[in-house]
Amino acid sequence: MFPLLHFCPELVAAVVDHLSLDSKHNLCLAGNHNLLALVRPYTWREITITLRSGGNSNETRKSVELAARLRSFCSVPAKARAVRSINITLVGAFDVTAPAIAALLDAFPLLINSTCASVICTDSTNTPGLPSHAHLIKMAVQRLPSLLSLRVDCCTDGSEAEYHDMAAYPVPRLQHVATRFCNHKGISHLWKYCSNLQVIEMEGGPAEQFWRENALDPSSQFPGHTSYDSGIDFVFAGRSPIFDTAAKVKLISESNYDDSDARSLAQSFEKSRYSSPSSSLKEWAMSLSMNVEQYGHILRGLRSPVLERLGITPTAETEDWDPCEFSDYLVKLNRDDKLFFAAFKSLSDLSLPCDGISSQVLNILPSFLSHAPALRHLYFTSASASPENQNLSEAAASYAQSIPTLQSVSWRETATFRFGIRNGAGAAITCVQAPFVAPIWESWDGLGASSSRL
């Protein structure tokens, strides 16, 4: 057996890279200086930095100490190169002149392999007369050489002034952005310079509720606005270039009274209804307050031969959604355009905002969806609230019989029916019931779990 250190560095690096974080920490304690030098950089794959500002001498001292640690860390190239993700949490009044923030901005270009970053502003406010949170976010996008994924929470600055110089810099490599409860009157001006965006995730809604759930001191006075939209009307206004580069879009707003997001989106699709569909969009998952008319415009606007997964869902408490009106909409759509779903040539997963078991819907929907040539997984809302006591297995069999490509039908929070062997005519002859599991494609992409703190 050869000692680990006798292998070539590339092979050793590959072995260490696949170890768990706990195993890497244990190797650092083995008492071997060579092994420590080899493994320790791998324990810094993700770092978390909390930047506190309070204007008092104690906070200033802590900022100076953190700045020293940051500069010391980045002075070792192996450590700086090891970082793949950096998580930044701002606390207190944001002061770009603070020593720790200045050191962080200087450190960005040295983190040459960092592909992920997050900036959490939930517990921070802007300082009048000084650059805002937006300045830090812009610097991260401009200065982190390999940044591909960025998450931002509660950036409430509504000014676009911070982003005016973006055009003078090379186009960022950024491919994924996730924003939660941000003021998109400001931050959306950054995305228009990021022409490589492929995955867009945005969440809005009642801002104070989100703040109370995530703030360090939820008993303190809420500093922001009553609510923030998800940002869709800023990012996708008109025929935005982002719509023609994005592959995945996920939108959430828990607001049950403000349909501004869905209204803007519906109007945008209605105005561009004669334009060609997006040639890049593969996944679209949204949960917004909307009405049936808005749903129809959005569904028609997303109809594309390359779209693979689609979910358009009204929020649970939305006041404008009428299930009976949606059933009538499906009946009318089937009557006016029986081949409507044939245009979804690649659609494999479809989530519909109805229970799928009412007699009116069940009479037309299975055959209507049979024209989607690649449909494999179908999702409905929970069946528990249905006024009809329909046998779900019979309903599932009806969909399986009409849609030869179908592999499963699910009712949210209720059950999933999976179809196995089919006979020569394509009809399913095996059906297995299982607990419902939400589709992975509806969830947000994370930035990593484990981290080391500075």
Buried (B, 14 or more C-beta within 10 A) or exposed (E): EEEBEEEEEEEBBEEBEEBEBEEBBEBBEEEBEEBEEBBBBBBBBBBBBBBBBBEEEEBBEBBEEBBEEBBEBBEBEEBBBBBBBBBBBBBBBBBBEBBBBBBBBBBBEBBEBBBBBBBBBBBBBBBEEEBBBBBBBBBBBBBBBEBBBBBBBBBBBBBBEBBEEBEEEEEBBBBBBBBBBBBBBBBBBBBBBBEEBBBBBBBBBBBBEBBEEBBEEEEEEEBBEEBBBBBBBBBBBEBBEBBBBBBBBBBBBBBBEBBBBBBBBBBBBBEBEEEEBBEBBBBBBBBBBBBBBBBBBBBBBBBBEBBBBBBBBBBEEBEBBBBEEBBEBBBEBBEEBEEBBBBBBBBBBBBBBBBBBBEBBBEBBBBBBBBBBEBBBBBBBEBEEBEEEBEBEEBBBBBBBBBBBBBBBBBBEBBBBBBEEBEEEEEBEEBEEEEBEEBEBBEBEEBEEEBBEB
